[in-house]
């Protein structure tokens, strides 16, 4: 899988940006797309809130599920629903739905399950209509 960019920036009254997801493999790709709002960007651990829990989201990325044929490229729908009161940072994560089965047994005869979870991410910065002051300037 390949994404056209890892970072997008939305300014007020600006045309919408473009984000493409592409299947670079040789088999169909089933993707779950998750959008979250980041409350403390740049800090560890990040505090995120799922889109369904945000009361007035200013940005919407669709679809939430996607199937791409080998070599297919798809333009994601990104809509700004309004200018936020403060700058917002969104994470959009693309997770392939793959079922990886590993058959192995240890010396004690017990099998050990293996789970692989891969995600591809994009950060979207959505700027407010009013300039933000840094805490030192307030």
C-alpha positions as CSV (number, residue, x, y, z in Angstrom):
1,X,0.0,0.0,0.0
2,X,1.1,3.5,-0.7
3,X,-0.3,7.0,0.3
4,X,0.2,10.1,-1.8
5,X,1.3,12.1,1.2
6,X,1.9,11.8,4.9
7,X,0.9,15.4,5.8
8,X,-1.8,17.8,4.7
9,X,-2.5,21.3,5.8
10,X,-5.9,23.1,5.5
11,X,-6.1,26.8,5.8
12,X,-9.4,28.7,6.1
13,X,-11.0,29.4,2.7
14,X,-8.5,27.2,0.9
15,X,-9.4,24.6,-1.6
16,X,-9.5,21.0,-0.3
17,X,-6.3,19.0,-0.5
18,X,-6.0,15.6,-2.1
19,X,-5.1,12.3,-0.6
20,X,-4.8,9.1,-2.6
21,X,-4.5,5.5,-1.4
22,X,-2.9,3.0,-3.8
23,X,-2.7,-0.7,-3.8
24,X,0.9,-1.5,-4.9
25,X,0.5,-5.2,-4.3
26,X,-0.8,-8.1,-6.4
27,X,-3.9,-9.0,-4.4
28,X,-7.0,-7.1,-3.3
29,X,-6.5,-4.8,-0.3
30,X,-9.2,-4.4,2.3
31,X,-8.7,-1.3,4.4
32,X,-10.3,0.2,7.6
33,X,-9.8,4.0,7.7
34,X,-9.9,5.5,11.2
35,X,-10.0,9.3,11.8
36,X,-9.0,10.7,15.2
37,X,-8.6,14.1,16.7
38,X,-5.2,14.7,18.5
39,X,-5.4,16.8,21.7
40,X,-1.7,17.0,22.5
41,X,0.2,16.9,19.2
42,X,3.9,16.3,19.6
43,X,3.6,14.9,23.1
44,X,4.0,11.2,24.1
45,X,1.7,9.5,24.6
46,X,-0.8,11.2,22.2
47,X,-4.3,11.7,23.5
48,X,-6.7,10.9,20.7
49,X,-10.5,11.0,20.3
50,X,-12.3,9.0,17.7
51,X,-14.3,11.0,15.1
52,X,-17.6,9.5,16.4
53,X,-16.8,11.0,19.9
54,X,-16.1,14.6,18.6
55,X,-19.1,16.8,19.1
56,X,-18.5,19.2,16.2
57,X,-15.8,17.9,13.9
58,X,-14.4,20.4,11.4
59,X,-13.1,17.8,9.0
60,X,-14.4,14.5,7.6
61,X,-12.5,11.9,5.7
62,X,-14.5,9.2,3.9
63,X,-15.0,6.3,3.3
64,X,-14.3,4.4,6.6
65,X,-13.8,1.2,4.7
66,X,-12.2,0.7,1.3
67,X,-11.3,-2.1,-1.1
68,X,-8.6,-1.6,-3.7
69,X,-7.8,-3.9,-6.5
70,X,-4.2,-4.6,-7.4
71,X,-2.7,-1.4,-8.9
72,X,-5.9,0.6,-8.1
73,X,-5.6,4.2,-6.9
74,X,-8.5,5.9,-5.0
75,X,-8.9,9.6,-4.1
76,X,-10.2,9.9,-0.5
77,X,-13.0,12.4,0.1
78,X,-11.9,15.1,2.5
79,X,-14.5,17.7,3.5
80,X,-14.1,20.7,5.8
81,X,-17.3,21.1,7.7
82,X,-16.4,24.5,9.0
83,X,-13.5,26.5,10.4
84,X,-12.5,25.3,13.9
85,X,-12.2,27.9,16.8
86,X,-8.7,26.6,17.4
87,X,-6.1,24.8,15.3
88,X,-6.8,21.1,15.1
89,X,-4.6,18.1,14.3
90,X,-6.2,15.0,12.9
91,X,-4.7,11.5,12.3
92,X,-6.1,9.3,9.6
93,X,-4.9,5.7,9.8
94,X,-5.3,3.1,7.1
95,X,-5.2,-0.5,8.5
96,X,-5.1,-3.4,6.0
97,X,-7.4,-6.3,7.1
98,X,-5.1,-9.2,6.7
99,X,-5.3,-12.6,8.3
100,X,-1.8,-13.9,8.9
101,X,-1.6,-17.4,10.3
102,X,1.8,-18.7,11.5
103,X,2.0,-22.4,12.4
104,X,4.7,-23.0,14.9
105,X,5.3,-25.1,18.0
106,X,7.8,-24.6,20.8
107,X,9.8,-27.4,22.4
108,X,7.0,-27.8,25.0
109,X,4.5,-28.7,22.3
110,X,2.4,-25.5,22.7
111,X,1.6,-23.4,19.7
112,X,2.2,-19.6,19.9
113,X,-0.2,-17.2,18.1
114,X,1.3,-14.3,16.2
115,X,-0.6,-11.2,15.4
116,X,0.7,-8.5,13.0
117,X,-1.0,-5.0,12.9
118,X,0.3,-2.6,10.3
119,X,-1.1,0.9,9.8
120,X,-0.3,3.7,7.4
121,X,-0.9,7.2,8.6
122,X,-1.6,10.8,7.5
123,X,-1.5,13.9,9.7
124,X,-3.9,16.7,8.8
125,X,-3.5,20.2,10.2
126,X,-6.6,22.2,10.2
127,X,-6.0,25.9,10.9
128,X,-8.6,28.2,12.5
129,X,-9.8,31.4,10.9
130,X,-8.3,33.5,13.7
131,X,-4.5,33.5,14.4
132,X,-3.5,31.6,17.5
133,X,-1.2,33.2,20.0
134,X,1.5,31.1,21.6
135,X,1.1,30.7,25.4
136,X,4.2,32.9,26.0
137,X,2.5,35.8,24.1
138,X,-0.8,35.8,26.0
